[in-house]
Amino acid sequence: MQRTISLVFPKYKELCETIYSYNFLVNMHISECLCTQTISKVKLHYSLYSNIRKTFSDFPSALIQCARDNAVEIMNP
């Protein structure tokens, strides 16, 4: 079963930005999985991490790793 939940965070701008960035990173990793035909976390790390750190320099590295791991879990249910 899949559900869509709509949430409104008008007071929490930073939280919204974090959620949007995290979602973008998950999608970026999924796209890389599809392009390279791999679900290897190590290969994804080496192909994307340095560019992500340059682009999202203030984003916590733990969340980048979680985004990668979630993308792999989505691609390999």
N, CA, C and O of each residue as an XYZ file, in Angstrom:
308
protein
N       0.837     -1.164      0.000
C       0.000      0.000      0.000
C       0.896      1.245      0.000
O       1.907      1.307      0.700
N       0.503      2.204     -0.783
C       1.279      3.433     -0.857
C       0.353      4.610     -0.579
O      -0.771      4.667     -1.078
N       0.840      5.537      0.218
C       0.043      6.714      0.559
C       0.847      7.966      0.299
O       2.072      7.971      0.424
N       0.161      9.012     -0.058
C       0.781     10.319     -0.206
C       0.305     11.185      0.940
O      -0.892     11.311      1.198
N       1.262     11.774      1.616
C       0.934     12.628      2.754
C       1.380     14.044      2.416
O       2.535     14.268      2.054
N       0.472     14.987      2.534
C       0.812     16.384      2.291
C       1.054     17.071      3.617
O       0.217     17.022      4.519
N       2.200     17.708      3.729
C       2.554     18.429      4.943
C       2.859     19.875      4.585
O       3.374     20.159      3.504
N       2.544     20.772      5.480
C       2.835     22.175      5.280
C       3.740     22.632      6.422
O       3.388     22.498      7.594
N       4.915     23.176      6.068
C       5.871     23.659      7.053
C       6.134     25.146      6.822
O       7.248     25.512      6.448
N       5.163     25.993      7.029
C       5.381     27.404      6.717
C       6.396     28.087      7.636
O       7.014     29.075      7.239
N       6.575     27.581      8.844
C       7.462     28.227      9.804
C       8.886     27.689      9.756
O       9.789     28.287     10.340
N       9.099     26.577      9.075
C      10.380     25.890      9.135
C      11.061     25.878      7.769
O      11.118     24.846      7.101
N      11.569     27.021      7.367
C      12.202     27.159      6.065
C      13.409     26.233      5.927
O      13.580     25.606      4.881
N      14.241     26.134      6.949
C      15.438     25.301      6.895
C      15.075     23.828      6.724
O      15.742     23.101      5.987
N      14.022     23.391      7.405
C      13.589     22.005      7.281
C      13.120     21.719      5.858
O      13.441     20.670      5.300
N      12.372     22.630      5.275
C      11.914     22.462      3.894
C      13.092     22.387      2.933
O      13.106     21.548      2.033
N      14.064     23.246      3.113
C      15.241     23.231      2.241
C      16.003     21.912      2.366
O      16.487     21.372      1.372
N      16.106     21.403      3.581
C      16.789     20.128      3.803
C      16.033     18.990      3.124
O      16.644     18.128      2.492
N      14.723     18.984      3.251
C      13.904     17.936      2.632
C      14.038     17.986      1.115
O      14.198     16.946      0.476
N      13.974     19.175      0.530
C      14.097     19.311     -0.928
C      15.485     18.883     -1.409
O      15.612     18.216     -2.435
N      16.503     19.264     -0.677
C      17.866     18.875     -1.055
C      18.047     17.366     -0.944
O      18.633     16.740     -1.828
N      17.553     16.794      0.121
C      17.659     15.344      0.319
C      16.946     14.608     -0.804
O      17.480     13.650     -1.362
N      15.744     15.052     -1.135
C      14.981     14.434     -2.214
C      15.729     14.553     -3.542
O      15.765     13.600     -4.320
N      16.320     15.706     -3.800
C      17.102     15.905     -5.017
C      18.277     14.922     -5.067
O      18.565     14.349     -6.117
N      18.950     14.729     -3.933
C      20.089     13.818     -3.882
C      19.673     12.363     -4.077
O      20.378     11.603     -4.740
N      18.554     11.975     -3.517
C      18.055     10.611     -3.735
C      17.782     10.403     -5.222
O      18.177      9.387     -5.795
N      17.106     11.368     -5.843
C      16.809     11.260     -7.268
C      18.081     11.251     -8.108
O      18.156     10.555     -9.121
N      19.072     12.017     -7.693
C      20.350     12.037     -8.397
C      21.015     10.658     -8.344
O      21.549     10.187     -9.348
N      20.982     10.023     -7.194
C      21.564      8.692     -7.052
C      20.761      7.650     -7.844
O      21.347      6.746     -8.441
N      19.447      7.765     -7.854
C      18.629      6.837     -8.640
C      18.951      6.988    -10.123
O      19.077      5.996    -10.841
N      19.081      8.212    -10.569
C      19.438      8.457    -11.962
C      20.784      7.838    -12.306
O      20.942      7.238    -13.370
N      21.744      7.980    -11.416
C      23.069      7.382    -11.636
C      22.986      5.857    -11.643
O      23.686      5.206    -12.418
N      22.147      5.287    -10.796
C      21.941      3.833    -10.804
C      21.428      3.376    -12.163
O      21.889      2.374    -12.710
N      20.482      4.112    -12.692
C      19.902      3.736    -13.979
C      20.895      3.925    -15.123
O      20.936      3.105    -16.040
N      21.689      4.980    -15.086
C      22.652      5.249    -16.157
C      23.797      4.250    -16.158
O      24.233      3.803    -17.219
N      24.286      3.900    -14.978
C      25.448      3.015    -14.890
C      25.072      1.545    -14.702
O      25.939      0.671    -14.694
N      23.776      1.281    -14.551
C      23.287     -0.092    -14.343
C      23.955     -0.764    -13.143
O      24.339     -1.932    -13.203
N      24.084     -0.013    -12.063
C      24.680     -0.572    -10.851
C      23.898     -0.119     -9.624
O      23.301      0.957     -9.609
N      23.916     -0.962     -8.601
C      23.355     -0.578     -7.314
C      24.428     -0.699     -6.235
O      24.124     -0.843     -5.051
N      25.666     -0.638     -6.659
C      26.785     -0.695     -5.729
C      26.944      0.661     -5.039
O      27.118      1.690     -5.693
N      26.883      0.641     -3.733
C      27.040      1.881     -2.968
C      28.433      2.464     -3.143
O      28.601      3.683     -3.173
N      29.422      1.606     -3.258
C      30.803      2.065     -3.433
C      30.965      2.777     -4.775
O      31.561      3.853     -4.837
N      30.443      2.188     -5.842
C      30.541      2.808     -7.166
C      29.775      4.125     -7.223
O      30.241      5.094     -7.824
N      28.618      4.159     -6.606
C      27.848      5.405     -6.564
C      28.595      6.477     -5.785
O      28.607      7.645     -6.174
N      29.211      6.078     -4.699
C      29.975      7.017     -3.887
C      31.090      7.658     -4.716
O      31.233      8.880     -4.739
N      31.875      6.823     -5.395
C      33.001      7.343     -6.169
C      32.561      8.177     -7.367
O      33.278      9.091     -7.774
N      31.409      7.883     -7.932
C      30.976      8.636     -9.106
C      30.276      9.951     -8.760
O      30.271     10.869     -9.579
N      29.684     10.063     -7.564
C      28.879     11.249     -7.263
C      29.345     12.092     -6.079
O      29.128     13.304     -6.072
N      29.967     11.491     -5.096
C      30.176     12.174     -3.816
C      30.960     13.479     -3.940
O      30.562     14.485     -3.353
N      32.052     13.487     -4.682
C      32.867     14.712     -4.761
C      32.101     15.860     -5.412
O      32.223     17.006     -4.977
N      31.319     15.571     -6.442
C      30.515     16.623     -7.074
C      29.409     17.121     -6.155
O      29.094     18.311     -6.131
N      28.830     16.209     -5.408
C      27.778     16.605     -4.460
C      28.368     17.501     -3.373
O      27.762     18.506     -3.004
N      29.546     17.145     -2.859
C      30.170     17.965     -1.815
C      30.491     19.365     -2.324
O      30.401     20.333     -1.569
N      30.865     19.484     -3.598
C      31.136     20.809     -4.172
C      29.846     21.615     -4.302
O      29.815     22.809     -4.002
N      28.799     20.959     -4.745
C      27.525     21.648     -4.977
C      26.786     21.934     -3.678
O      26.247     23.026     -3.498
N      26.757     20.972     -2.781
C      26.034     21.090     -1.510
C      27.046     21.099     -0.365
O      27.044     20.192      0.468
N      27.885     22.085     -0.316
C      28.980     22.117      0.661
C      28.487     22.191      2.107
O      29.182     21.717      3.006
N      27.326     22.765      2.355
C      26.813     22.884      3.720
C      25.927     21.714      4.140
O      25.512     21.627      5.295
N      25.644     20.832      3.215
C      24.759     19.702      3.507
C      25.539     18.638      4.277
O      26.658     18.307      3.886
N      24.984     18.097      5.354
C      25.706     17.109      6.163
C      26.044     15.844      5.364
O      25.203     15.313      4.638
N      27.267     15.379      5.508
C      27.709     14.208      4.755
C      26.918     12.956      5.141
O      26.718     12.076      4.304
N      26.474     12.865      6.370
C      25.679     11.710      6.789
C      24.365     11.634      6.023
O      23.893     10.542      5.707
N      23.773     12.781      5.724
C      22.530     12.785      4.957
C      22.783     12.426      3.497
O      21.927     11.823      2.850
N      23.942     12.789      2.979
C      24.302     12.395      1.609
C      24.422     10.873      1.541
O      23.944     10.247      0.595
N      25.054     10.291      2.537
C      25.204      8.837      2.577
C      23.850      8.158      2.744
O      23.599      7.118      2.135
N      22.985      8.729      3.554
C      21.640      8.169      3.733
C      20.839      8.261      2.438
O      20.095      7.339      2.103
N      20.985      9.361      1.712
C      20.296      9.522      0.428
C      20.758      8.444     -0.550
O      19.944      7.851     -1.258
N      22.071      8.191     -0.586
C      22.618      7.137     -1.443
C      22.053      5.780     -1.043
O      21.620      5.010     -1.900
N      22.056      5.485      0.244
C      21.571      4.199      0.722
C      20.078      4.021      0.434
O      19.644      2.935      0.049
N      19.311      5.066      0.616
C      17.878      4.981      0.318
C      17.629      4.783     -1.167
O      16.720      4.048     -1.551
N      18.423      5.430     -2.002
C      18.294      5.257     -3.444
C      18.561      3.803     -3.829
O      17.838      3.228     -4.643
N      19.593      3.217     -3.244
C      19.918      1.814     -3.533
C      18.793      0.903     -3.055
O      18.449     -0.060     -3.741
N      18.219      1.187     -1.902
C      17.108      0.391     -1.401
C      15.880      0.510     -2.299
O      15.142     -0.459     -2.480
N      15.662      1.700     -2.861
C      14.540      1.895     -3.784
C      14.767      1.079     -5.051
O      13.836      0.476     -5.584
N      16.003      1.065     -5.526
C      16.307      0.363     -6.775
C      16.384     -1.152     -6.593
O      16.245     -1.892     -7.567
N      16.601     -1.625     -5.377
C      16.740     -3.053     -5.108
C      15.800     -3.440     -3.966
O      16.241     -3.632     -2.833
N      14.520     -3.553     -4.265
C      13.555     -3.827     -3.182
C      13.672     -5.195     -2.566
O      12.915     -5.528     -1.653
